[in-house]
Amino acid sequence: MTLTLALNAARSSLMAAGTQASAVSRNIAGATQDGYSRKNVLVTTMPGNGVYVAGIQRATSTGLFYNVLKAASTSAKQDTIYNGLQKIAAATIDDPELDQSPAAQIAKLKSALQQYASAPDNITLAQAAVNAAKGVASSLNDATKTVQSVRADADADMATSVTAINQLLAQFETVNTAIVKGTITGADTTDHLDLRDSILSRLSQEVGVTVATRANNDMVIYTDSGVTLFETNARSVTFDPTYAFNAGIAGNSVYIDGVPVTGAGAVMPIHGGKLGGLAALRDDASVSYQSQLDEIARGLIEVFAESDQTAAALPDVAGLFTYPGGPAIPASGAISAGLAGTISVAASVDQGVGGNPNLLRDGGISGNAAYVYNTGGEAGFFERVQQLVDGIAQNRPFDPSALAKPNATLIDFAGSSVSWLESQRKSAGDESTYSQTLLERSAEALSNVNGVNMDDEMSFMLQVERTFSATSKLIATVDEMLRQLLAAVR
């Protein structure tokens, strides 16, 4: 080997070692940064002698990264659903000592009626039964307010999520463009690739995504249902929030490039992410629970309805429990949306507002004499009160679409509603725990592949230092030999 070749080899080695030292410094600096992946310098031997840097490569695993995206999306969805159901349960059924659930309040009403039936001449027991009925109506009213509040909060959070998605897509477009240009020109794009992965991770928490990589590291993003979110340019995600909710309001859909991805009209509904969880909470779980509350209210009005006691064959009318559409009875076979929020106790039986609680025993609560049961005005008349007690314990049909027992007593149906909500909450909690564990394991596996190990970096730094030392000695030796050669020539 000539001195010139030896000097060129040493110079190329020195340049490669400098690049390696720079990469080690980047790795050490990025060790504590979220989303940073270890950088490796690709050193290749040149023909003849010497080395050169072929490029800088990220340590990564595409499969593990996609697993992290999916786990993050699922975890965000289940957490959202669980938290929403937790709010509903905490306000309607969570404190057994207070017995504030509709099922517990109906059981209290039944007990009060049984006591009243045993002493129908006791006005105190009559008012106690009316107060128990007011407790039932109040629990249904409050539960409805809670459900609609949770739906309104979910709708507002959907608007926030849509804003976040649009911002992330705009950032993604900027970074993706830089990556494509850098790949074409051969520039180092590893930091941009880290940033793009970080944006994808945050995006997957908002909405379930799948990705595809094309030529020049160009990436395309789809929702987990197949709707394009990004292809060269970010797609527009739009949503019009609903500022006030009641049981009859469905809430607006989220649109991606004009395609509905949430709501009943969605042909390609999203499945994961916070946005998917909020849509499921607003449009499915809370709506089903509201339907159960409305069916309980309808059952109460039917059980306590008064029937014609004459030969006129008049239709049944609302009795102890009424609503704004009274005195007509709500139609059976169709859920009366929002009925639980408007049910109340007839003022004519409430002693607190000048009513007569004994009308519960005698009938005629609606003010029509045709519906009076105790026509003789007997103080010991108990048949009507006992009839109401038996009615609470009698099986009756409920709308199957409410997802509780389709044929049960009023108390059993209300109890099945509690069980349904607890089952949904437990299922969401279990799914949340599982998906969070899966996310942690997937993130740990990915970190083992692309994370920075300080011991390894320091060990590699020592190798680079030895390379510097050896190369320096080689250059010094060549320099001395050249000096002696020139001296000899002189």
C-alpha positions as CSV (number, residue, x, y, z in Angstrom):
1,M,0.0,0.0,0.0
2,T,1.4,3.4,-1.0
3,L,1.5,6.2,1.5
4,T,-1.1,8.1,-0.5
5,L,-3.5,5.2,-0.2
6,A,-2.8,4.8,3.5
7,L,-3.5,8.5,4.0
8,N,-6.8,8.3,2.1
9,A,-7.9,5.3,4.1
10,A,-7.1,7.0,7.3
11,R,-8.9,10.2,6.2
12,S,-12.0,8.2,5.2
13,S,-11.9,6.4,8.5
14,L,-11.6,9.6,10.4
15,M,-14.7,11.1,8.6
16,A,-16.7,7.9,9.3
17,A,-15.8,8.0,12.9
18,G,-16.8,11.6,13.1
19,T,-20.3,10.8,11.7
20,Q,-20.5,7.9,14.2
21,A,-19.6,10.1,17.1
22,S,-22.3,12.6,16.0
23,A,-24.9,9.8,15.8
24,V,-23.9,8.7,19.3
25,S,-24.3,12.2,20.6
26,R,-27.8,12.4,19.0
27,N,-28.8,9.2,20.6
28,I,-27.6,10.2,24.0
29,A,-29.4,13.6,23.7
30,G,-32.6,11.9,22.4
31,A,-32.7,9.1,25.0
32,T,-35.3,10.9,27.1
33,Q,-37.4,12.2,24.2
34,D,-40.7,10.6,23.5
35,G,-40.8,9.0,20.0
36,Y,-37.1,9.2,19.5
37,S,-35.6,6.1,17.7
38,R,-31.9,5.1,17.9
39,K,-29.8,6.2,14.9
40,N,-27.3,3.9,13.3
41,V,-24.5,4.9,10.9
42,L,-24.2,2.6,7.9
43,V,-20.5,2.3,7.1
44,T,-19.4,0.5,3.9
45,T,-15.9,-0.5,2.7
46,M,-14.8,1.2,-0.5
47,P,-13.3,-0.8,-3.3
48,G,-9.6,-1.2,-2.7
49,N,-9.3,0.4,0.7
50,G,-11.0,2.9,3.0
51,V,-14.6,3.3,4.2
52,Y,-17.5,5.7,3.6
53,V,-20.8,6.5,5.3
54,A,-23.6,5.0,3.2
55,G,-26.3,6.6,5.2
56,I,-28.0,7.0,8.6
57,Q,-30.7,4.4,9.6
58,R,-33.4,4.4,12.3
59,A,-33.8,1.4,14.5
60,T,-37.4,0.5,14.1
61,S,-40.0,-2.2,13.7
62,T,-42.9,-1.5,11.4
63,G,-45.0,-4.4,12.7
64,L,-44.5,-3.4,16.4
65,F,-45.2,0.3,15.6
66,Y,-48.5,-0.7,13.9
67,N,-49.4,-2.8,17.0
68,V,-48.8,0.2,19.2
69,L,-51.1,2.4,17.0
70,K,-53.9,-0.2,17.2
71,A,-53.5,-0.7,20.9
72,A,-53.5,3.1,21.5
73,S,-56.7,3.5,19.5
74,T,-58.5,0.7,21.3
75,S,-57.4,1.9,24.7
76,A,-58.5,5.5,24.0
77,K,-62.0,4.3,22.9
78,Q,-62.6,2.0,25.9
79,D,-61.4,4.6,28.4
80,T,-63.8,7.1,26.9
81,I,-66.8,4.7,27.1
82,Y,-65.9,3.6,30.6
83,N,-65.5,7.1,31.9
84,G,-68.9,8.1,30.5
85,L,-70.7,5.1,31.9
86,Q,-69.0,5.7,35.2
87,K,-70.5,9.2,35.3
88,I,-74.0,7.8,34.6
89,A,-73.7,5.0,37.1
90,A,-72.3,7.3,39.8
91,A,-75.3,9.6,39.5
92,T,-78.0,7.0,39.2
93,I,-77.1,3.7,40.9
94,D,-73.7,3.8,42.6
95,D,-74.7,4.5,46.2
96,P,-76.7,1.5,47.5
97,E,-77.1,3.0,51.0
98,L,-79.0,6.0,49.5
99,D,-81.2,3.8,47.2
100,Q,-81.4,6.5,44.6
101,S,-81.8,4.1,41.6
102,P,-85.3,3.9,40.0
103,A,-85.5,0.2,40.9
104,A,-84.9,1.0,44.6
105,Q,-87.4,3.9,44.6
106,I,-90.1,1.7,43.0
107,A,-89.4,-0.9,45.7
108,K,-89.9,1.9,48.3
109,L,-93.2,2.9,46.7
110,K,-94.5,-0.7,46.7
111,S,-93.6,-1.0,50.4
112,A,-95.4,2.3,51.2
113,L,-98.5,1.2,49.2
114,Q,-98.6,-2.1,51.1
115,Q,-98.6,-0.2,54.4
116,Y,-101.3,2.1,53.1
117,A,-103.4,-0.8,52.0
118,S,-103.3,-2.2,55.5
119,A,-104.6,1.1,57.0
120,P,-106.5,2.9,54.1
121,D,-108.0,5.4,56.5
122,N,-104.5,6.7,57.6
123,I,-103.9,10.0,55.8
124,T,-100.2,10.0,56.9
125,L,-99.6,6.6,55.2
126,A,-101.4,8.0,52.1
127,Q,-99.1,11.0,52.0
128,A,-96.1,8.7,52.6
129,A,-97.1,6.7,49.5
130,V,-97.4,9.9,47.5
131,N,-94.0,11.0,48.7
132,A,-92.5,7.7,47.7
133,A,-94.0,8.2,44.2
134,K,-92.5,11.6,44.0
135,G,-89.1,10.0,44.8
136,V,-89.6,7.6,41.9
137,A,-90.4,10.4,39.5
138,S,-87.5,12.5,40.8
139,S,-85.0,9.6,40.3
140,L,-86.2,9.2,36.7
141,N,-86.0,13.0,36.1
142,D,-82.5,13.2,37.6
143,A,-81.3,10.1,35.7
144,T,-82.5,11.6,32.4
145,K,-80.7,14.9,33.2
146,T,-77.5,12.9,33.9
147,V,-77.8,10.9,30.7
148,Q,-78.4,13.9,28.5
149,S,-75.6,15.8,30.3
150,V,-73.2,12.9,29.5
151,R,-74.3,13.0,25.9
152,A,-73.8,16.7,25.7
153,D,-70.3,16.4,27.1
154,A,-69.5,13.7,24.7
155,D,-70.7,15.8,21.8
156,A,-68.6,18.8,22.9
157,D,-65.6,16.4,23.3
158,M,-66.2,15.2,19.7
159,A,-65.9,18.7,18.5
160,T,-62.6,19.1,20.4
161,S,-61.4,15.8,19.0
162,V,-62.2,16.8,15.4
163,T,-60.2,20.0,15.9
164,A,-57.2,18.0,17.2
165,I,-57.5,15.6,14.2
166,N,-57.4,18.5,11.7
167,Q,-54.4,20.0,13.5
168,L,-52.5,16.7,13.5
169,L,-53.3,16.1,9.8
170,A,-51.9,19.5,9.0
171,Q,-48.7,18.8,10.9
172,F,-48.5,15.4,9.3
173,E,-48.7,16.9,5.8
174,T,-45.8,19.3,6.5
175,V,-43.6,16.5,7.9
176,N,-44.5,14.0,5.2
177,T,-43.7,16.5,2.4
178,A,-40.3,17.1,4.0
179,I,-39.7,13.3,4.2
180,V,-40.6,12.7,0.5
181,K,-38.3,15.6,-0.6
182,G,-35.5,14.5,1.6
183,T,-35.7,10.9,0.4
184,I,-35.5,12.0,-3.2
185,T,-32.5,14.2,-2.6
186,G,-30.8,11.7,-0.3
187,A,-30.9,13.9,2.8
188,D,-31.0,12.5,6.4
189,T,-34.8,12.3,7.1
190,T,-34.6,10.2,10.3
191,D,-35.6,13.0,12.6
192,H,-38.6,13.8,10.4
193,L,-39.5,10.1,10.4
194,D,-39.5,10.1,14.2
195,L,-41.7,13.2,14.2
196,R,-44.1,11.6,11.7
197,D,-44.4,8.5,13.9
198,S,-45.1,10.7,16.9
199,I,-47.9,12.5,15.0
200,L,-49.4,9.2,14.0
201,S,-49.3,8.0,17.6
202,R,-51.2,11.0,18.8
203,L,-53.6,10.7,15.8
204,S,-54.4,7.1,16.6
205,Q,-55.5,8.1,20.1
206,E,-58.1,10.4,18.5
207,V,-59.3,8.0,15.7
208,G,-58.5,4.5,14.7
209,V,-56.0,4.5,11.7
210,T,-54.3,2.2,9.3
211,V,-51.4,3.4,7.1
212,A,-49.6,2.4,3.9
213,T,-46.2,3.5,2.8
214,R,-45.5,4.3,-0.9
215,A,-42.4,5.2,-2.9
216,N,-40.0,7.8,-1.4
217,N,-41.3,7.1,2.1
218,D,-44.7,8.8,1.2
219,M,-47.4,7.7,3.6
220,V,-51.2,7.4,3.2
221,I,-53.5,7.3,6.3
222,Y,-56.9,5.7,6.4
223,T,-59.4,5.3,9.2
224,D,-59.8,1.8,10.6
225,S,-63.0,1.7,8.5
226,G,-61.2,2.5,5.3
227,V,-62.0,6.2,4.8
228,T,-59.0,8.2,3.5
229,L,-57.6,10.7,6.0
230,F,-54.5,11.7,4.2
231,E,-53.1,11.1,0.7
232,T,-50.6,13.7,-0.4
233,N,-52.9,16.3,1.2
234,A,-54.9,16.2,4.5
235,R,-58.6,15.5,4.1
236,S,-61.1,17.8,5.8
237,V,-62.8,16.5,9.0
238,T,-65.9,18.4,9.9
239,F,-68.5,18.3,12.7
240,D,-71.3,20.6,13.8
241,P,-71.8,20.3,17.6
242,T,-75.2,20.1,19.2
243,Y,-75.3,22.5,22.1
244,A,-78.4,21.2,24.0
245,F,-79.5,17.6,24.2
246,N,-82.7,15.8,25.1
247,A,-83.9,12.3,24.5
248,G,-85.3,13.1,21.0
249,I,-82.0,14.6,19.7
250,A,-79.6,12.3,17.9
251,G,-76.6,14.5,17.5
252,N,-74.8,15.3,14.3
253,S,-72.4,13.0,12.4
254,V,-68.6,13.5,11.9
255,Y,-67.7,13.8,8.2
256,I,-64.3,13.0,6.6
257,D,-64.1,14.5,3.1
258,G,-67.9,14.5,3.0
259,V,-68.3,10.9,4.1
260,P,-70.2,10.3,7.4
261,V,-68.1,8.2,9.8
262,T,-70.3,8.4,13.0
263,G,-74.0,8.3,13.6
264,A,-76.8,6.2,12.2
265,G,-76.1,7.4,8.6
266,A,-72.5,6.3,8.6
267,V,-71.8,3.8,5.8
268,M,-68.1,3.4,7.0
269,P,-68.3,4.0,10.7
270,I,-65.0,4.4,12.6
271,H,-64.3,1.8,15.3
272,G,-61.5,3.1,17.5
273,G,-59.9,6.1,19.1
274,K,-61.4,8.7,21.4
275,L,-63.7,9.9,18.7
276,G,-65.1,6.4,18.2
277,G,-65.6,6.0,21.9
278,L,-67.4,9.4,22.2
279,A,-69.7,8.5,19.3
280,A,-70.5,5.1,20.8
281,L,-71.2,6.8,24.2
282,R,-73.4,9.6,22.8
283,D,-75.3,7.5,20.2
284,D,-75.4,3.9,21.6
285,A,-74.8,3.2,25.3
286,S,-76.5,6.4,26.8
287,V,-79.4,6.2,24.3
288,S,-80.1,2.6,25.3
289,Y,-80.1,3.5,29.0
290,Q,-82.4,6.5,28.3
291,S,-84.8,4.1,26.5
292,Q,-84.8,1.9,29.6
293,L,-85.6,4.9,31.8
294,D,-88.4,5.9,29.4
295,E,-89.9,2.4,29.5
296,I,-89.8,2.4,33.3
297,A,-91.7,5.7,33.2
298,R,-94.3,4.3,30.7
299,G,-94.7,1.2,32.9
300,L,-95.4,3.4,35.9
301,I,-98.0,5.4,34.1
302,E,-99.7,2.2,32.9
303,V,-99.6,0.5,36.3
304,F,-101.1,3.5,38.1
305,A,-103.6,4.4,35.3
306,E,-107.3,4.7,36.2
307,S,-110.0,2.9,34.3
308,D,-113.6,3.8,33.7
309,Q,-115.8,2.6,36.5
310,T,-119.0,3.3,34.6
311,A,-120.6,1.6,31.6
312,A,-119.3,4.4,29.3
313,A,-116.2,2.4,28.3
314,L,-114.0,5.5,28.5
315,P,-110.3,5.0,27.8
316,D,-107.8,4.6,30.7
317,V,-106.3,7.9,31.9
318,A,-103.1,8.8,33.9
319,G,-103.5,8.4,37.6
320,L,-100.8,8.9,40.3
321,F,-98.2,9.3,37.6
322,T,-98.7,11.7,34.8
323,Y,-96.8,13.6,32.1
324,P,-97.3,16.6,29.8
325,G,-99.2,14.5,27.3
326,G,-101.7,13.3,30.0
327,P,-104.3,12.3,30.9
328,A,-103.9,10.0,27.8
329,I,-101.7,7.0,28.3
330,P,-98.5,6.8,26.3
331,A,-98.7,4.5,23.3
332,S,-97.4,0.9,23.9
333,G,-95.0,-0.7,21.5
334,A,-93.0,2.4,20.9
335,I,-90.6,4.1,23.3
336,S,-91.7,7.6,24.2
337,A,-88.3,9.4,24.0
338,G,-87.8,11.6,27.1
339,L,-90.8,10.4,29.0
340,A,-88.6,9.7,32.1
341,G,-87.5,13.3,32.1
342,T,-91.1,14.6,32.2
343,I,-92.9,12.1,34.4
344,S,-94.4,13.6,37.6
345,V,-96.9,12.9,40.4
346,A,-100.4,14.4,39.9
347,A,-100.8,17.6,42.0
348,S,-104.3,16.5,42.9
349,V,-102.9,13.9,45.3
350,D,-100.0,15.9,46.8
351,Q,-101.0,17.3,50.2
352,G,-98.0,19.7,50.0
353,V,-99.7,21.6,47.1
354,G,-103.2,21.3,48.4
355,G,-104.1,17.9,47.0
356,N,-105.9,15.0,48.6
357,P,-103.6,11.9,49.1
358,N,-106.8,9.8,49.7
359,L,-107.5,10.0,46.0
360,L,-104.9,7.3,45.7
361,R,-107.3,5.1,47.5
362,D,-110.6,6.4,46.1
363,G,-109.7,7.1,42.5
364,G,-110.7,10.1,40.4
365,I,-107.2,11.6,40.4
366,S,-107.8,13.1,37.0
367,G,-110.9,14.9,38.3
368,N,-113.4,12.8,36.3
369,A,-116.0,11.1,38.5
370,A,-116.2,8.2,36.0
371,Y,-112.9,7.0,37.4
372,V,-113.8,7.0,41.1
373,Y,-113.4,3.5,42.6
374,N,-114.6,4.2,46.1
375,T,-118.0,5.5,45.2
376,G,-119.3,5.0,48.7
377,G,-116.5,7.0,50.2
378,E,-115.6,4.2,52.7
379,A,-112.6,5.0,54.9
380,G,-111.7,1.3,55.0
381,F,-111.7,0.8,51.2
382,F,-108.4,-0.8,50.3
383,E,-109.2,-2.7,47.1
384,R,-107.8,0.1,44.8
385,V,-104.5,0.4,46.7
386,Q,-104.1,-3.4,46.7
387,Q,-104.8,-3.4,43.0
388,L,-101.9,-1.0,42.6
389,V,-99.6,-3.2,44.7
390,D,-100.6,-6.2,42.5
391,G,-100.0,-4.2,39.4
392,I,-96.4,-3.4,40.4
393,A,-95.8,-7.2,40.8
394,Q,-97.5,-8.1,37.6
395,N,-95.5,-9.0,34.4
396,R,-96.0,-6.7,31.5
397,P,-94.3,-6.3,28.1
398,F,-91.5,-3.8,27.5
399,D,-89.9,-2.7,24.2
400,P,-87.2,-5.2,23.4
401,S,-85.1,-2.5,21.7
402,A,-84.5,-1.0,25.2
403,L,-82.2,-4.1,25.8
404,A,-83.5,-4.9,29.2
405,K,-86.0,-7.7,30.1
406,P,-88.8,-7.6,27.4
407,N,-91.3,-9.2,29.8
408,A,-91.0,-8.6,33.5
409,T,-92.5,-6.9,36.5
410,L,-91.9,-3.2,36.9
411,I,-89.3,-3.7,39.6
412,D,-87.6,-6.6,37.7
413,F,-87.4,-4.4,34.6
414,A,-85.9,-1.5,36.5
415,G,-83.5,-4.0,38.2
416,S,-82.5,-5.4,34.8
417,S,-81.7,-1.9,33.7
418,V,-79.3,-1.5,36.6
419,S,-77.8,-4.8,35.7
420,W,-77.4,-3.8,32.0
421,L,-75.6,-0.6,32.9
422,E,-73.3,-2.3,35.4
423,S,-72.6,-5.0,32.7
424,Q,-71.8,-2.4,30.1
425,R,-69.6,-0.5,32.6
426,K,-67.8,-3.7,33.7
427,S,-67.2,-4.8,30.1
428,A,-65.8,-1.4,29.2
429,G,-63.6,-1.4,32.3
430,D,-62.3,-4.8,31.5
431,E,-61.6,-3.9,27.9
432,S,-59.9,-0.7,29.0
433,T,-57.7,-2.6,31.4
434,Y,-56.8,-5.2,28.7
435,S,-56.1,-2.7,26.0
436,Q,-54.0,-0.6,28.3
437,T,-51.9,-3.6,29.3
438,L,-51.6,-4.5,25.6
439,L,-50.5,-1.0,24.8
440,E,-47.9,-1.0,27.5
441,R,-46.5,-4.4,26.4
442,S,-46.5,-3.3,22.7
443,A,-44.8,0.0,23.6
444,E,-42.2,-1.8,25.7
445,A,-41.4,-4.3,22.8
446,L,-41.1,-1.4,20.4
447,S,-38.8,0.5,22.9
448,N,-36.6,-2.6,23.1
449,V,-36.1,-2.3,19.4
450,N,-35.8,1.4,18.8
451,G,-35.0,2.8,22.2
452,V,-31.6,4.1,23.3
453,N,-29.6,2.1,25.7
454,M,-27.1,4.3,27.4
455,D,-24.7,1.5,28.2
456,D,-24.6,0.5,24.6
457,E,-24.1,4.0,23.5
458,M,-21.2,4.6,25.9
459,S,-19.6,1.3,24.8
460,F,-19.9,2.3,21.2
461,M,-18.5,5.8,22.0
462,L,-15.4,4.0,23.4
463,Q,-15.1,2.1,20.1
464,V,-15.3,5.3,18.2
465,E,-12.6,6.9,20.4
466,R,-10.3,3.9,19.7
467,T,-10.9,4.3,16.0
468,F,-10.0,8.0,16.3
469,S,-6.9,7.0,18.2
470,A,-5.8,4.3,15.8
471,T,-6.5,6.6,12.8
472,S,-4.6,9.4,14.4
473,K,-1.6,7.1,14.9
474,L,-1.8,6.0,11.3
475,I,-1.9,9.6,10.1
476,A,1.0,10.5,12.3
477,T,3.0,7.5,11.0
478,V,2.3,8.4,7.4
479,D,3.3,12.0,8.1
480,E,6.6,10.9,9.7
481,M,7.3,8.6,6.7
482,L,6.5,11.4,4.3
483,R,8.8,13.8,6.2
484,Q,11.7,11.3,6.2
485,L,11.1,10.7,2.5
486,L,11.2,14.3,1.7
487,A,14.3,14.7,3.8
488,A,16.0,11.9,2.0
489,V,15.2,13.5,-1.4
490,R,16.7,16.7,-0.3
